Amino acid sequence: MEKLERICRCNKKIYIYGAGINANYVYLFLKNRGIKVEGFLVSDPQKNPDHLYGLPIIGIKNFQKDQTYFILVSVVRESMAYTAIFNCLVEHKMQNVFFISSPLMAEIKKELKIRKLKQLFEKEQYHLGEEVPVERYHFIFTMSGTDGQEYHWRFKDVIVGQLLANDEINLFPQRTPLEEFEEQYGTYYTLHTLQRDDAVPEKTYSVYMAQSHVDRAPLQCAMPKWVLPIQVGATLTKDKICEIRDDLGIHISEKNRIYSECTALYWIWKNAPRTDYVGLCHYRRHFDISEQDWRNLMKSDIDVLATTPTFIQEGIGNFFSQYISNSDMEQLLKAIEDLWPEYLQTANAFLNARFFPPCNLAVMKYELFQKYAEFVFSITFRIEDYYRSLQFHREDRYMGYLIECLLGIFLMYHKENLKIAYTDMLFYS
């Protein structure tokens, strides 16, 4: 980005090729640095408006070349339009052209997103948590409660595109994030601030880490002591990468392509040795937790540990419609109505809410985990029966997404009698 800025300052008349979202990002990047842009160039002016940010959008055929122009191409190589634009530039004998690469464009977008989020959150009671660990393509916003504790929520970076076009947006016009969240899930306990009771006896725990033979590369970090690797989808390969595998004992290992990490969840339910607490994390997604945190969690009588909740501005049902079909969600609600009717009202409320515990990461007291697993798999097996009756064969991990919903529904339903603690997710790229 420093090189791009330096090059632009050495040229007098800067034009951005393109008028789409990437062109917007490039323009704002230069504007924030006080670099003037003359206008936007496009291959076909008929498919574009006349102006963008008050600057002219000029068809390449009508562009008046002189000795001082400099063109920044905002369409990256991976775009389907890239080759046509490249050919157009060659055909019109354009010179002094700078092609922005995908990695550079990603850095430009990230900088602008953080800048925009800072502007948004500075107006409110919450702010961007720049130093908080978070999964890629996500951000964290935080809020300080009246008790002095800091509460975290994560959100996908796609929300920033909506914010770029609306400077007046207020994500929480009626209640604070904490008030809205606690109405949905009960009290938000933060793991690192739990008060322990030393009179409570020591307890045991086991947290299994789902790992597959298709994982691309070994993690470049030491595994925490509390991690118990379990190979998922073990029956689908001859490779044996873990001592514990989900094809041993009672299992659904062969369904890994639709259940994803949740074939490990089933194996834990049916086969894992009993410990006071039991849970699941992923190969690349861990809990931000220390040995002291484990002791505090168990001596604070916490029922469930989950990772920082995800905030979805458009509502959870709309969010999951990107990953699963309407039929999947309809069958989920129908199975709940048939098998667990007392959960139906909560399920509908969950789909209209804006927070959920992500990625099927959770640690629970053993008895609660047994109840949760029975709830989950009775529903998913019913949904499998439906698609089997249609002679559908699927391998699209739709069950993994549905179980992500079921975790939120289960915790919402039991919010009055559960103590749920949250910690940040450590994501390993």
Backbone hydrogen bonds, N-H to C=O, Kabsch-Sander energy under -0.5 kcal/mol:
donor,donor_aa,acceptor,acceptor_aa,energy
5,E,1,M,-2.4
6,R,2,E,-2.3
7,I,3,K,-2.6
8,C,4,L,-2.4
9,R,5,E,-2.0
10,C,6,R,-0.8
10,C,7,I,-0.9
11,N,8,C,-1.5
13,K,68,T,-1.8
14,I,12,K,-0.7
15,Y,70,F,-2.9
16,I,39,G,-2.1
17,Y,15,Y,-0.5
17,Y,72,L,-3.4
18,G,16,I,-0.6
18,G,41,L,-3.3
24,N,20,G,-1.8
25,Y,21,I,-2.0
26,V,22,N,-2.5
27,Y,23,A,-2.5
28,L,24,N,-2.4
29,F,25,Y,-2.4
30,L,26,V,-2.2
31,K,27,Y,-2.8
32,N,28,L,-2.5
33,R,29,F,-0.6
33,R,30,L,-0.9
34,G,31,K,-1.9
35,I,30,L,-2.7
36,K,34,G,-0.5
38,E,14,I,-3.2
39,G,14,I,-0.9
40,F,56,P,-2.6
41,L,16,I,-2.4
42,V,58,I,-2.2
47,K,44,D,-1.4
48,N,45,P,-1.5
52,L,55,L,-2.3
55,L,52,L,-1.9
57,I,50,D,-2.8
58,I,40,F,-3.5
58,I,56,P,-0.6
60,I,42,V,-2.3
62,N,59,G,-1.5
63,F,60,I,-1.0
65,K,63,F,-0.9
70,F,13,K,-2.3
71,I,96,N,-2.3
72,L,15,Y,-2.9
73,V,71,I,-0.6
73,V,98,F,-2.8
74,S,17,Y,-2.1
74,S,72,L,-0.7
76,V,74,S,-0.7
79,S,76,V,-1.9
82,Y,79,S,-1.1
85,I,81,A,-2.1
86,F,82,Y,-2.8
87,N,83,T,-2.6
88,C,84,A,-2.0
89,L,85,I,-2.4
90,V,86,F,-2.0
91,E,87,N,-2.8
92,H,88,C,-1.8
93,K,90,V,-1.7
94,M,89,L,-2.6
98,F,71,I,-3.1
99,F,97,V,-0.5
100,I,73,V,-1.8
100,I,98,F,-0.6
105,M,101,S,-2.6
106,A,102,S,-2.5
107,E,103,P,-1.8
108,I,104,L,-2.3
109,K,105,M,-2.7
110,K,106,A,-2.3
111,E,107,E,-2.3
112,L,108,I,-2.2
113,K,109,K,-2.7
114,I,110,K,-2.4
115,R,111,E,-2.3
116,K,112,L,-2.6
117,L,113,K,-2.8
118,K,114,I,-2.4
119,Q,115,R,-2.0
120,L,116,K,-2.3
121,F,117,L,-3.1
122,E,118,K,-2.0
123,K,120,L,-1.1
124,E,121,F,-1.1
127,H,142,T,-2.3
129,G,140,I,-2.9
130,E,128,L,-1.3
132,V,129,G,-1.0
138,H,135,E,-1.1
139,F,155,F,-2.6
141,F,153,W,-2.8
142,T,127,H,-3.2
143,M,151,Y,-1.9
144,S,125,Q,-0.6
145,G,143,M,-0.6
145,G,149,Q,-3.0
148,G,145,G,-1.9
151,Y,143,M,-3.2
151,Y,149,Q,-0.5
153,W,141,F,-2.1
154,R,309,P,-2.8
155,F,139,F,-2.3
157,D,137,Y,-2.4
159,I,156,K,-1.5
160,V,157,D,-1.5
161,G,157,D,-0.5
161,G,158,V,-0.8
162,Q,158,V,-0.8
163,L,159,I,-1.6
164,L,160,V,-2.2
165,A,161,G,-0.6
166,N,163,L,-1.6
169,I,166,N,-0.9
180,E,176,T,-2.4
181,F,177,P,-2.7
182,E,178,L,-2.8
183,E,179,E,-1.5
184,Q,180,E,-1.0
184,Q,181,F,-0.8
185,Y,181,F,-2.4
186,G,182,E,-2.1
189,Y,187,T,-0.9
189,Y,420,I,-1.7
191,L,189,Y,-0.5
191,L,422,Y,-2.5
193,T,190,T,-1.4
194,L,191,L,-1.6
196,R,194,L,-0.6
197,D,299,K,-2.0
198,D,196,R,-0.6
200,V,197,D,-2.0
206,S,277,Y,-1.5
207,V,226,W,-1.0
208,Y,206,S,-0.5
208,Y,279,G,-2.5
209,M,228,L,-2.2
210,A,208,Y,-0.6
210,A,281,C,-2.4
211,Q,230,I,-2.3
215,D,212,S,-1.4
221,C,219,L,-1.0
227,V,224,P,-1.5
228,L,207,V,-2.0
230,I,209,M,-2.7
231,Q,244,I,-2.6
232,V,211,Q,-2.6
236,L,233,G,-1.6
237,T,234,A,-1.2
241,I,239,D,-0.6
244,I,229,P,-0.6
245,R,243,E,-0.5
246,D,231,Q,-2.6
248,L,245,R,-1.2
253,S,246,D,-0.6
255,K,252,I,-2.4
256,N,253,S,-1.7
258,I,255,K,-1.6
259,Y,255,K,-2.3
260,S,256,N,-2.8
262,C,259,Y,-2.2
263,T,260,S,-1.7
264,A,261,E,-1.3
265,L,261,E,-0.8
266,Y,262,C,-1.9
267,W,263,T,-1.9
268,I,264,A,-2.7
269,W,265,L,-2.0
270,K,266,Y,-2.2
271,N,267,W,-2.7
272,A,267,W,-0.7
272,A,268,I,-1.1
277,Y,204,T,-1.5
278,V,364,M,-2.7
279,G,206,S,-1.9
280,L,362,A,-2.2
281,C,208,Y,-2.8
282,H,285,R,-2.6
283,Y,210,A,-1.1
286,H,284,R,-0.5
286,H,426,L,-2.8
288,D,424,D,-2.3
289,I,287,F,-1.4
294,W,290,S,-2.1
295,R,291,E,-1.9
296,N,292,Q,-2.6
297,L,293,D,-2.8
298,M,294,W,-2.2
299,K,295,R,-2.1
300,S,296,N,-0.6
300,S,297,L,-0.7
301,D,298,M,-0.7
302,I,297,L,-1.7
303,D,419,K,-2.1
304,V,419,K,-1.8
305,L,363,V,-2.8
306,A,421,A,-2.5
307,T,361,L,-0.6
308,T,423,T,-1.8
310,T,356,F,-2.9
311,F,154,R,-3.3
312,I,354,R,-2.8
313,Q,311,F,-0.5
315,G,312,I,-1.2
316,I,353,A,-2.3
317,G,351,L,-2.9
319,F,315,G,-2.0
320,F,316,I,-2.6
321,S,317,G,-1.1
322,Q,319,F,-1.5
323,Y,320,F,-1.7
324,I,320,F,-2.1
329,M,325,S,-1.6
330,E,326,N,-2.5
331,Q,327,S,-2.6
332,L,328,D,-2.0
333,L,329,M,-2.3
334,K,330,E,-2.3
335,A,331,Q,-2.6
336,I,332,L,-2.1
337,E,333,L,-2.5
338,D,334,K,-2.3
339,L,335,A,-2.8
340,W,336,I,-2.1
343,Y,340,W,-2.5
344,L,341,P,-1.3
347,A,343,Y,-2.5
348,N,344,L,-2.3
349,A,345,Q,-2.0
350,F,346,T,-2.7
351,L,347,A,-1.9
352,N,348,N,-1.0
353,A,349,A,-0.6
353,A,350,F,-1.2
356,F,310,T,-1.6
361,L,358,P,-1.3
362,A,280,L,-1.2
362,A,360,N,-0.6
363,V,305,L,-2.2
364,M,278,V,-2.9
365,K,303,D,-1.7
366,Y,276,D,-2.5
369,F,365,K,-2.7
370,Q,366,Y,-2.1
371,K,367,E,-1.7
372,Y,368,L,-2.6
373,A,369,F,-3.0
374,E,370,Q,-2.0
375,F,371,K,-2.1
376,V,372,Y,-2.6
377,F,373,A,-2.6
378,S,374,E,-1.8
379,I,375,F,-1.2
380,T,376,V,-2.5
381,F,377,F,-2.2
382,R,378,S,-1.2
383,I,379,I,-2.0
384,E,380,T,-2.5
385,D,381,F,-2.1
386,Y,382,R,-1.6
387,Y,383,I,-2.0
388,R,384,E,-2.5
389,S,385,D,-2.0
390,L,386,Y,-0.9
391,Q,388,R,-1.4
392,F,387,Y,-2.7
394,R,392,F,-0.5
397,R,257,R,-1.6
399,M,258,I,-1.0
400,G,258,I,-1.4
401,Y,397,R,-1.2
402,L,398,Y,-2.2
403,I,399,M,-2.7
404,E,400,G,-1.4
405,C,401,Y,-1.6
406,L,402,L,-2.2
407,L,403,I,-2.2
408,G,404,E,-1.3
409,I,405,C,-2.5
410,F,406,L,-2.7
411,L,407,L,-2.3
412,M,408,G,-2.4
413,Y,409,I,-2.4
414,H,410,F,-1.6
415,K,412,M,-1.4
417,N,414,H,-1.4
418,L,415,K,-0.6
420,I,187,T,-0.5
420,I,418,L,-0.6
421,A,304,V,-3.0
421,A,419,K,-0.5
422,Y,189,Y,-2.4
423,T,306,A,-1.7
426,L,286,H,-2.5
427,F,425,M,-0.6
428,Y,284,R,-2.5
429,S,427,F,-0.6
